[in-house]
Amino acid sequence: MKHKNIPLILLILFSTVTYNLYAQQKYWNEHTQLTPWRFPLTADKTGLTYEDLTGDGTPDIIRAFVLDSIPVMWIDDDGDMKYDDLEGDTDNDCLLIDLNKDGIFGGPKDLCIDWVDTDEDGIADMQLVIYNGSADARCGYDWDSDFIIVIDIEKDDIKSFIDWNQLLPLCWEHSGHSNFFQDYHGNTLLLKMHSSSFRVADTRFNCENPFIFYDHDNDDLTEISVRLMDIPHVRPCNGDTPHETFRKVSDEIDVVYSGRIPWASISWDVDNDNGQGNEFDFDMTVHFYGKGFDYSDQIHKFKNLRGLPEADRYIYDPRWRQMSELIYPDEKVAYNMIFRKGKWDYCWFVFDEDDDCNRWERVEFYYPYDLFKVGATQGGLDSHKQADAAGDRGEFDQDNSGKGRLYLSPIDGKIHLFGAEWGAWRIDQNAKCFQGYGGLYPPGEKEQRLHKDPESFATVKYTDTDNNGFFDLIEYDLNGDRIFEEHVSLLELNIDDSGMIYDTSEMKYEDVKALFDICTNGMWERGQDAIEVAGQYNLNTSWYSFWKQPHTPFERYSYGYWLNFYIYKDLCHLAELNKDTKMRKRLDKAYYSGNWKEVLK
């Protein structure tokens, strides 16, 4: 019996030893539950091969396999590769990954990462990530592809995040609510498009061209973002005649950039409350759309952007490696170009009233659509899939008469868009419809919002009835039945609807923050005045003690508004109980003028 079991025992021992050897050779963080921050080190040094393309006796290429069988190639662009290196470097080299294992690098369904050290200090100043889609994806944006260029202005060496277990760029991956791994924090600049590199006519241009993040207080977090978009000409798939620019390019090209910026947005963290657990917290965004401006003269040359010429033959379409310049408005001129050069048809504004937006781009816009339809692409205010279903206030200047300027309105003490014909606030008083980073991407459900859309919500509508640029009519649907039960006209109350106008084109970040401080202090003072008035009319306000104890500037803003509003409505209720129409009118005038002295005894 013992002799009969020896072969089985030997087989088990051999299998165990073989498995252990494989386990030892496998990179330690391959498909663990930990974050895969780095390119996996080789599990087999004998599988590395080297090539000298320039004849100088040192290698220019390392070939290897990653995740068992996926071919990779490192290209040495700065001449410091050695024959015993396990990988290239991340200051001035290029990594090509043949994801679909078809023997072609940089082709369809492949991933490429290129680091560029423009000042030769040993730290990459730029990173290009090319994640190509399928060759069959034609005629339009390919949402399964990415062309990303990060320009690391602050030189913190953070660039794009790659999930090295999936070999996939994940620009939305984060910890907590909004500590994004992608370099959105601080002073940084991003160029991005959703198209395969081989489908683009001129890779010096881009779609998000650029996306700029500004850190004004040197805390390594972002207080302002500017997003400029070149909306390209796209080859039609339905037999329509393509734009005339396609006559000059190959039939393989589907995207031709216009060299114009017809879309622009500016976002501010108006209370500068970003920090641990709240790394991104934009509160207010202004958006322009129209003819825009030409930026084709904004040429930026970069030393070392052009990769090793001898390696071009290994790349399916090496044009992105052959560039020496990029064309985009940079962080020094972008803001001014919006206002000085832009020709805009309309301007929109959005304010995050429930302070729950942690998206990296902006507070997503409400659209001038149906007031009450709710849901992504459903034709309502929140039709944009990235928008907060409730909790934000959108305003619409459909002829750009106000040119993106702002004002403080007596109607509610808030910051409003000058020139807006109308606007609406969907109230989510306690941020129950919590937006966070918004969802749409893993680990959430793909293309699904992180939060559940509410079935009903309170709505406040604002209208400029006399076309002077200031709101003078406010309407309330507080019970969510989609019927405005109350309408108040400043004109009928003989209240001046105007407010001091603030020119955003001339405002620095400190000016915008100061404007919010003025708004917040005014809101809080109105609330305190309301408490004083309530006391004189024997109205108990201890019910609202929670709102009397704000801990942050935004809470002063929000709590001050609600104290003011609730006490006003309670006093109106008392006036109606007493059938005191004169008192009711005095209350309206006091509340909507922001001057409670009207009703002090």
C-alpha positions in Angstrom: 0.0 0.0 0.0 2.9 2.4 0.8 4.6 1.8 -2.5 1.3 2.4 -4.4 0.8 5.8 -2.8 4.3 7.1 -3.6 3.4 8.4 -7.2 0.4 10.2 -5.8 2.4 11.8 -3.0 5.2 12.8 -5.5 2.5 14.4 -7.8 1.1 16.4 -4.9 4.5 17.5 -3.8 5.5 18.5 -7.3 2.2 20.4 -7.8 2.7 22.2 -4.4 6.3 23.2 -5.3 5.3 24.4 -8.7 2.4 26.5 -7.3 4.7 28.0 -4.7 7.3 28.9 -7.3 4.6 30.6 -9.4 3.3 32.4 -6.3 6.8 33.6 -5.5 7.4 34.8 -9.0 4.1 36.6 -9.4 4.3 40.3 -8.5 3.1 40.6 -4.9 0.3 43.1 -5.5 -1.2 41.5 -8.6 -4.9 41.2 -8.1 -4.8 41.7 -4.3 -7.5 43.8 -2.6 -5.0 46.7 -2.3 -4.7 49.7 -4.6 -2.5 48.8 -7.6 -0.5 52.0 -7.8 2.5 50.8 -9.8 3.3 48.9 -13.0 3.9 45.3 -11.8 7.5 44.4 -11.6 8.5 41.4 -13.7 8.0 38.0 -12.3 10.8 36.5 -14.5 14.0 38.3 -15.3 14.9 35.8 -18.0 11.8 37.0 -19.9 13.3 40.5 -20.4 14.9 41.3 -23.7 16.8 44.5 -24.7 17.4 46.3 -28.0 19.9 48.9 -28.9 18.3 51.1 -31.6 20.9 53.9 -31.7 24.1 51.8 -31.8 25.6 53.5 -28.7 26.0 50.2 -26.8 23.2 50.9 -24.3 19.6 49.6 -24.6 16.8 51.7 -25.9 14.1 49.1 -25.6 13.0 46.6 -22.9 10.5 44.0 -23.9 8.6 42.0 -21.3 5.3 40.5 -20.4 2.9 41.8 -17.7 0.0 40.0 -16.0 1.4 36.7 -17.3 1.1 37.1 -21.1 0.5 40.7 -22.1 3.4 42.1 -24.2 4.9 45.4 -23.1 7.7 47.6 -24.4 9.6 50.3 -22.7 11.2 53.0 -24.8 14.1 54.9 -23.3 13.8 58.6 -24.4 16.6 60.0 -22.3 19.5 57.6 -22.8 19.8 56.3 -19.3 18.5 52.7 -19.7 20.8 49.8 -18.7 20.9 46.2 -19.5 20.0 45.0 -16.0 17.0 47.4 -15.7 13.7 45.6 -14.9 11.6 48.5 -16.3 11.9 52.0 -17.8 11.8 55.1 -15.7 8.9 57.5 -15.1 10.7 60.8 -15.9 11.4 60.6 -19.6 10.5 57.1 -21.0 7.5 55.6 -22.7 5.5 52.4 -21.9 3.6 50.6 -24.6 1.2 47.8 -23.7 -0.2 45.5 -26.4 -3.5 44.8 -24.6 -5.1 42.8 -27.3 -1.9 40.9 -27.9 -2.1 41.3 -31.7 1.6 42.1 -32.0 1.0 45.8 -32.6 1.8 48.5 -30.1 -0.2 51.7 -29.9 -2.9 50.3 -32.1 -6.6 49.6 -31.5 -7.4 48.5 -27.9 -3.9 49.3 -26.7 -2.6 51.4 -23.8 0.4 53.8 -24.0 1.9 56.0 -21.2 4.6 58.5 -22.0 6.5 60.6 -19.4 8.2 63.8 -20.5 10.8 65.7 -18.4 10.8 69.1 -20.1 13.4 70.8 -17.8 15.6 67.7 -17.2 15.4 67.8 -13.4 14.6 64.1 -13.1 10.9 64.6 -12.5 8.3 64.3 -15.3 6.6 67.6 -16.1 4.1 65.9 -18.5 2.4 62.6 -19.0 0.5 61.4 -22.0 -2.0 58.5 -21.6 -3.3 57.0 -24.9 -6.0 54.4 -24.4 -7.2 53.5 -27.8 -10.6 52.1 -28.6 -11.7 49.5 -31.2 -10.9 50.0 -34.9 -14.6 49.5 -35.5 -15.5 52.6 -33.4 -16.1 55.2 -36.1 -17.8 58.5 -36.6 -17.9 60.4 -33.3 -16.6 60.3 -29.8 -15.4 56.9 -28.6 -16.3 56.9 -24.9 -14.2 53.7 -24.5 -11.0 55.6 -25.4 -9.0 58.3 -23.8 -6.3 60.7 -24.9 -5.0 62.4 -21.8 -2.2 64.9 -21.3 -1.3 66.0 -17.8 0.9 69.1 -17.4 2.1 69.1 -13.8 2.4 72.8 -13.1 3.2 72.4 -9.4 5.6 69.4 -9.9 4.1 67.2 -7.3 4.7 64.2 -9.7 1.1 63.1 -9.5 -0.3 62.4 -13.0 -3.0 60.0 -14.3 -4.1 57.1 -12.3 -3.8 53.7 -14.0 -5.4 50.6 -12.4 -2.5 48.2 -13.1 -4.6 45.1 -12.4 -7.0 46.1 -15.2 -4.4 48.1 -17.2 -7.0 50.8 -17.4 -6.9 54.6 -16.8 -9.5 55.5 -14.2 -9.8 59.2 -14.0 -12.5 59.1 -11.3 -11.0 56.7 -8.8 -10.8 58.2 -5.4 -10.9 57.7 -1.7 -13.6 59.1 0.5 -15.9 61.5 -1.2 -13.5 63.3 -3.4 -9.8 62.6 -2.9 -9.2 61.8 -6.5 -6.1 59.9 -7.5 -6.0 61.7 -10.9 -4.1 65.0 -10.7 -7.0 67.3 -10.2 -5.8 68.8 -7.0 -3.7 72.0 -6.7 -2.1 73.8 -9.7 -2.4 71.4 -12.6 -3.6 71.3 -16.2 -5.3 68.6 -18.2 -5.9 68.1 -21.9 -8.3 65.3 -22.8 -10.5 63.8 -25.5 -12.5 60.6 -26.0 -11.1 59.4 -29.3 -8.4 56.9 -30.4 -5.2 58.7 -31.3 -5.3 57.3 -34.9 -8.7 58.8 -35.6 -7.6 62.4 -34.8 -6.4 64.7 -37.6 -4.0 66.8 -35.5 -3.0 65.5 -32.0 -1.6 68.9 -31.0 -5.2 69.9 -30.4 -7.7 68.4 -27.9 -11.3 68.5 -26.8 -11.0 69.6 -23.2 -8.3 72.1 -24.2 -7.5 72.7 -21.4 -9.0 71.8 -18.1 -7.1 74.0 -15.6 -7.1 73.7 -11.8 -5.9 76.5 -9.6 -4.7 76.5 -6.0 -4.8 80.0 -4.7 -3.9 79.4 -1.0 -1.1 76.9 -1.5 -2.8 74.1 0.4 -2.4 71.7 -2.6 -6.2 71.7 -3.1 -8.2 73.4 -5.9 -10.2 76.6 -5.4 -11.0 77.4 -9.1 -11.3 75.3 -12.2 -11.5 76.6 -15.8 -12.7 74.2 -18.5 -12.5 75.2 -22.2 -13.8 72.9 -24.9 -12.9 72.7 -28.6 -16.0 70.9 -30.0 -14.6 69.1 -33.1 -16.0 68.3 -36.5 -16.9 64.7 -36.5 -17.3 62.4 -39.5 -21.0 61.5 -39.8 -22.0 57.8 -40.0 -25.5 58.3 -41.5 -24.4 59.2 -45.0 -24.6 63.0 -44.4 -22.0 65.1 -46.1 -19.0 65.6 -43.7 -17.7 69.0 -42.9 -15.4 70.5 -45.5 -12.3 70.0 -43.4 -12.6 66.2 -44.0 -11.6 66.8 -47.6 -8.0 67.5 -46.5 -7.6 64.4 -44.3 -7.5 60.6 -44.7 -10.6 58.5 -44.7 -9.3 56.9 -41.5 -9.7 60.3 -39.7 -13.0 60.9 -37.8 -12.2 63.9 -35.7 -10.9 67.3 -36.9 -10.5 70.0 -34.2 -11.8 73.5 -35.0 -9.1 75.6 -33.3 -12.0 77.5 -31.5 -13.4 77.4 -28.0 -17.2 77.6 -28.1 -17.7 76.2 -24.6 -16.3 77.6 -21.4 -16.9 77.2 -17.6 -15.5 78.7 -14.5 -16.1 77.1 -11.1 -15.3 78.4 -7.6 -15.1 77.0 -4.1 -16.5 80.2 -2.7 -16.0 79.5 1.0 -12.7 77.7 0.6 -13.8 74.8 2.8 -12.0 72.0 1.0 -9.9 69.8 3.2 -9.6 66.2 4.4 -12.7 64.3 3.6 -13.9 67.2 1.4 -11.1 67.7 -1.0 -13.3 69.0 -3.8 -16.2 71.3 -3.0 -17.1 73.7 -5.8 -20.1 75.8 -4.9 -20.7 78.0 -8.0 -20.2 77.7 -11.7 -20.7 80.1 -14.7 -20.9 78.7 -18.2 -20.6 80.4 -21.6 -21.5 79.0 -25.0 -21.4 80.5 -28.5 -19.0 81.4 -31.3 -16.3 81.7 -28.6 -12.8 82.5 -29.7 -9.9 81.2 -31.9 -7.0 79.8 -30.0 -4.9 78.4 -32.8 -2.1 80.9 -32.0 -1.7 79.5 -28.5 1.3 77.3 -29.4 3.4 75.8 -26.6 6.7 74.0 -27.4 8.0 71.4 -25.0 11.5 70.2 -24.8 11.7 66.3 -25.0 8.1 65.9 -26.0 9.3 64.3 -29.2 10.1 60.7 -28.4 13.0 58.6 -29.7 12.7 58.7 -33.5 14.2 55.2 -34.0 11.3 53.7 -32.0 8.6 55.1 -34.3 8.6 52.0 -36.4 7.2 50.0 -33.5 4.1 52.1 -33.0 0.9 51.8 -35.0 0.4 55.6 -35.4 3.4 57.4 -33.9 2.2 61.0 -34.5 1.6 61.6 -30.8 5.3 60.7 -30.3 6.4 63.0 -33.0 4.9 66.1 -31.6 7.1 68.9 -30.2 4.3 71.3 -29.4 0.7 71.5 -28.2 -1.9 74.1 -28.9 -4.1 75.3 -26.1 -4.7 78.5 -24.0 -2.6 78.0 -20.9 -3.2 78.8 -17.2 -1.9 82.3 -17.6 -4.3 83.5 -20.3 -7.4 81.2 -20.3 -9.5 83.1 -17.8 -9.0 86.4 -19.6 -9.5 85.0 -23.0 -13.0 83.8 -22.0 -14.0 87.4 -21.3 -11.7 89.4 -23.6 -12.0 87.3 -26.8 -15.1 85.2 -26.3 -18.3 85.9 -28.4 -21.0 84.1 -26.4 -24.6 83.5 -27.2 -25.8 82.6 -23.7 -24.6 82.3 -20.1 -25.7 79.9 -17.4 -25.1 79.9 -13.7 -25.5 77.2 -11.0 -25.1 77.4 -7.2 -24.8 74.3 -5.0 -27.3 75.3 -2.4 -27.1 72.0 -0.4 -23.3 72.0 -0.5 -23.1 68.3 -1.5 -21.2 68.5 -4.8 -17.8 66.8 -4.7 -17.3 66.6 -8.5 -13.9 67.6 -9.8 -15.0 69.5 -12.9 -17.7 72.0 -11.6 -21.1 72.2 -10.1 -22.9 70.5 -13.0 -25.4 72.7 -14.8 -29.1 72.8 -14.6 -30.6 73.2 -18.1 -33.4 75.7 -19.0 -35.8 72.8 -19.5 -38.9 71.6 -17.7 -39.1 72.7 -14.0 -40.5 69.5 -12.7 -39.3 66.6 -14.8 -36.6 64.7 -13.0 -33.9 62.3 -14.0 -30.9 62.1 -16.3 -31.8 62.9 -20.0 -35.5 63.3 -19.0 -35.9 66.8 -20.2 -36.0 68.6 -16.9 -33.6 71.0 -15.1 -31.4 68.1 -14.1 -31.3 66.5 -17.5 -27.5 66.4 -17.6 -26.7 63.0 -16.1 -24.0 64.6 -13.9 -26.4 67.1 -12.4 -27.8 66.9 -8.8 -31.5 66.0 -9.2 -32.3 68.4 -6.4 -30.4 70.8 -4.3 -29.0 73.3 -6.8 -30.1 76.6 -8.2 -29.8 77.2 -11.9 -30.2 80.6 -13.7 -30.3 81.3 -17.5 -29.2 84.4 -19.4 -30.2 83.2 -22.9 -28.8 86.2 -24.7 -25.7 86.8 -22.6 -26.9 90.3 -21.9 -25.3 90.2 -18.4 -21.9 88.8 -19.7 -21.5 86.5 -16.7 -21.7 89.3 -14.1 -23.2 88.6 -10.7 -25.3 90.6 -8.1 -26.7 90.3 -4.6 -30.5 90.4 -4.9 -32.8 91.9 -2.2 -35.3 89.2 -3.1 -33.5 86.6 -1.0 -30.0 88.0 -0.3 -28.3 85.4 -2.5 -25.8 85.7 -5.4 -27.6 85.7 -8.7 -26.7 85.9 -12.4 -27.2 89.4 -13.8 -29.1 89.3 -17.0 -30.8 86.0 -16.4 -34.4 85.9 -17.7 -35.3 83.2 -15.2 -34.0 80.6 -12.8 -35.0 77.9 -10.4 -33.9 76.3 -7.2 -34.8 72.7 -6.5 -34.7 72.6 -2.7 -32.9 69.7 -1.0 -32.8 71.3 2.4 -30.8 68.6 4.2 -28.9 67.1 1.2 -30.8 63.8 1.4 -30.3 63.5 -2.3 -26.6 63.5 -1.6 -24.6 64.0 -4.8 -21.0 63.4 -3.6 -18.8 62.7 -6.7 -22.0 61.9 -8.6 -21.6 58.2 -9.5 -21.8 57.2 -13.2 -18.5 55.3 -12.9 -17.3 52.3 -10.9 -17.5 51.4 -8.1 -21.0 52.8 -8.6 -23.3 51.5 -11.3 -22.1 52.6 -14.8 -24.1 55.5 -16.1 -26.2 55.6 -12.9 -26.2 58.5 -10.5 -24.8 57.8 -7.1 -28.0 59.1 -5.4 -31.6 58.1 -6.0 -33.7 60.7 -7.8 -36.4 62.2 -5.5 -40.0 61.7 -6.4 -40.9 65.2 -5.3 -39.1 68.4 -4.2 -39.9 72.0 -3.3 -39.2 74.5 -6.1 -38.5 78.2 -6.1 -38.7 80.0 -9.4 -37.2 83.4 -10.2 -38.2 85.7 -13.1 -37.1 89.0 -14.5 -40.4 90.4 -15.7 -39.3 93.9 -16.7 -36.1 92.8 -18.5 -33.8 95.0 -16.5 -31.4 92.1 -15.6 -32.6 91.7 -12.0 -35.2 89.2 -10.7 -38.4 90.8 -9.5 -40.8 87.9 -9.3 -40.4 84.9 -7.0 -42.7 81.9 -6.9 -42.9 79.0 -4.4 -44.0 75.4 -4.7 -43.1 74.2 -1.2 -45.3 71.1 -1.0 -43.9 69.5 -4.2 -47.2 69.3 -6.0 -45.8 71.1 -9.1 -48.1 74.1 -8.6 -46.8 77.4 -7.4 -49.0 78.3 -4.4 -47.4 81.7 -3.8 -46.2 84.5 -6.0 -44.4 87.7 -4.8 -43.6 90.6 -7.1 -41.1 93.2 -6.0 -42.6 95.6 -8.5 -46.0 95.4 -6.8 -44.4 95.9 -3.4 -42.6 99.0 -4.8 -39.2 97.4 -3.9 -36.2 98.2 -6.0 -35.1 94.9 -7.5 -31.6 96.0 -8.4 -28.4 95.1 -6.5 -24.7 95.9 -6.8 -23.2 94.2 -9.9 -19.9 92.3 -9.7 -17.9 91.9 -12.8 -16.5 88.4 -12.9 -14.1 89.3 -15.7 -12.2 91.5 -13.2 -12.5 89.3 -10.2 -9.7 87.3 -8.7 -10.4 84.4 -6.4 -10.0 86.6 -3.3 -12.7 88.9 -4.8 -15.2 86.0 -5.3 -14.6 84.7 -1.8 -15.1 88.2 -0.5 -18.4 88.4 -2.4 -19.6 85.2 -0.7 -18.5 86.6 2.6 -20.6 89.7 2.0 -23.5 87.5 1.0 -23.0 85.3 4.1 -22.7 88.1 6.5 -25.8 89.8 5.1 -27.7 86.6 5.2 -26.8 86.0 8.8 -27.6 89.5 9.8 -31.0 89.2 8.2 -31.6 86.1 10.2 -30.6 87.8 13.4 -32.9 90.8 12.6 -35.7 88.4 12.0 -35.1 86.8 15.5 -35.3 90.3 17.0 -38.6 91.1 15.3 -40.0 87.7 16.3 -39.2 88.5 20.0 -41.1 91.8 19.8 -44.1 89.9 18.5 -43.8 87.2 21.1 -43.0 84.6 18.6 -40.9 81.8 20.1 -37.8 81.0 17.9 -36.2 78.5 20.2 -37.7 75.9 17.9 -35.0 76.9 15.4 -32.0 76.7 17.9 -30.2 74.3 15.6 -29.9 77.0 12.9 -28.7 79.5 15.5 -25.4 77.6 15.9 -23.5 77.5 12.6 -20.0 76.1 12.5 -18.8 77.1 9.1 -19.3 80.0 6.7 -21.6 77.9 4.5 -23.7 77.0 7.5 -24.0 80.8 8.3 -25.1 81.3 4.7 -27.6 78.4 4.8 -28.9 78.7 8.4 -29.2 82.5 8.1 -31.4 82.1 5.0 -33.6 79.5 6.6 -33.9 81.4 9.9 -35.0 84.4 8.0 -37.5 82.5 5.8 -39.1 80.4 8.6 -39.5 83.4 10.9 -41.0 85.4 8.1 -43.5 82.7 7.3 -44.4 82.3 11.0 -45.0 86.0 11.3 -47.1 85.9 8.2 -49.1 83.1 9.7 -49.7 85.2 12.8 -50.8 88.2 10.7 -53.3 86.0 8.8 -54.6 84.6 12.0 -55.3 88.1 13.2 -56.6 89.1 9.8 -54.1 91.9 9.8 -53.6 92.6 6.1 -51.5 95.7 6.8 -49.1 93.8 8.9 -48.9 91.1 6.2 -47.9 93.6 3.6 -45.4 95.2 6.0 -43.9 91.8 6.5 -43.6 91.2 2.8 -41.9 94.5 2.3 -39.5 93.9 5.2 -38.5 90.4 4.1 -38.1 91.0 0.4 -36.2 94.3 0.8 -34.0 92.8 3.5 -34.9 95.5 5.9 -36.6 94.2 9.0 -36.7 97.7 10.6 -39.9 98.1 8.6 -41.8 96.0 11.2 -39.8 96.7 14.4 -42.1 98.3 17.1 
